[in-house]
Every structure is written in structure tokens, then in C-alpha cells.
Amino acid sequence: MNPIYTAAFLTPALAPLIYQGVSTWFENPQLAPPGLFKMGVIGQLYKLLIVLISLAAWFSLLGLLFTGTFSLLFAIGTFIFGFIVGVLFLSLHRNVGFFNLLIENLITPGVLAASLFAAHWSAWVIFSVAA
């Protein structure tokens, strides 16, 4: 499978979850994980790095779609499917307590951002080797 499709699926599926998990840390510091403030400046850099990776994923996806070799309709369909999965996960996050705790802890947004980074990194590496 073309890695562009993987990036097209994971970006709309994971980015809203990352934003939702990190936005609580910015909006209401009392709900942030206690370890985040014990980390001091490193904790603040951790928050910013997560936000920047998830924001950069959208621009990376745009670059892949303009320069990559793929089927446009399949990429759009994969993006729409990823968007639907992302909406489903956001709905679960807001309505099911377990998913709320799962997303708003200290580690999960970082893991999601790392997996998003890895998907885009592999897509660009495979694209640059194939070109």
C-alpha cells in the first residue's frame, strides 16, 4: 500500500485526538497530568512539540498530495474514512469516561504525535527513494 494513503488516513484520524488531549492542558491546567508541571520547561516544550508535530502533519500531507504518485480518488476516500474514524474517536472521547482518561493523560498525545510523525516520515522517505 502506498504510504501516502496511510498518512492520508492517520492525519484526520489522529490530529483531532491529539488536539483534544493537549487542549485540556492549555485551557484548564488543573486537568493536566500532574507530572507535566513537575517537568517544568521540558513539560512546556513537550506540549509545544506535540502541537507542532500534529500541525506539521497537515502541511506534510498537503505536500505529499501535491508531489506524490498516487490515485487521487483513493487518497480522498482514505482521507474521508480517516475523518470519519477521527469523529468517531472524538465522540467516544467526549462520551465514554475510559476514552477521556486515555486521551487526556501525559503519554497518549505524545505517542499519537510520534506515530503521526513516523507515518509521514516513512511516506516522505519512501517517496524520495522512489523518485
N, C-alpha and C positions, 0 to 999 in steps of 0.2 A: 504494500500500500504506500502511496506517495506520502511523505511526511508532511506535506503542505495540508493534506486533509486532516491529519492528526492535530496540527496546530490550529486549523480552522474549527475543529470540534472543541478542543480544550480551552481555547481563548474565551468564547462566550459562556462556556460551562463553568470555568473556574474563576475567572476575573470577578464576577459579581460576588461570589462567596468570599474571595479574598478581601474585596472592598467592605463587605458586610462585617467580616471578622475584625478588620483593622479599624473601621469607622467607630466602633464602640470604644476603642481605646482612645481615640481623639475626642469624641463627643462627651463621653462620661468616664472620666478616669477612675471612678470608684468601681466600675465594672471591669476594668482592665485586670489582667492577671497580676497578682502581687509581685511576682518575680520580675516583671517588666520595669518597675520603678526602682527595684533594688539594683538593676543593671546600670542605672544612671544614663550616661551619654551613649553607651553601647546599646541600651534599650531604645533610645530615640533613633539612633542610626538603623537599628533593626526594623523599626516601624517604617522609616522612610525608604529603606531598601525594598521592603515588601511592596510598598505602594509604587515605587518607581519600576520595579520588575513587572508588575501587573499592568501598568500604564504602557510600558515599552512593548509589551506583548501585542497590543493593538497595532502599534506602528510597525512592528515586525511582521504581523500578519498582512498588513497593507502592502509592505514591501515584497513579501513572498507572493502575494496575489498579482502584483504588477510585473514581477520579474521571473516567476517560476513557470515550470511546464506542468500543466495540469488541465483537467476538464473543468471549465468554469461552472457549468451547471452542477457537477458533482461537488465542487467546493462550496457553492452557495447552499446546496442541500445539506451538506455536512455542517455548515455554519448554522443553518436554521435548526437542525437537530441538536446541536450543541447549545443553542439559545434556549430551546425547549427544556433540555436537561438542566440548564442553569436556573431557569424559572422554577422548575420542579424542586431543585435543591434549595432555592431561596424560600419557597413555600414551606418545605419541611423544616428549614431553619427557624422560620418565624412561628410555626405552629406546633412543633414537637420539641419538648424540652431537651431530649438527648442530643438532637442535632444542634440545638442552640449552644449547649455546652461544648459540643465537639468543634464547632466553628470558632467560638469566641475564646478559646484558650490561647496559651502562649505559643504553642508549637504548630498547630494546624495551618494558620495562614502562611507561615514560613515554608512549611512542607508543600503546600499548594503552589506557592510562588516558585519554589525550586523546581517542581515538576513542570510548571508552565515554562520556566526558563530552559529546562532540559529539552522540552519538546521543540521549542523554537530554535535552540542551538543545534539540535540534530537536523532540523529541517534546513537550516542555513548551511550546515556543513555538508550534508548530502547534496544540496543544490549546488554548492560551489565546486564539489568534486565532479559532479555530473556535467557541469558546464565547460 
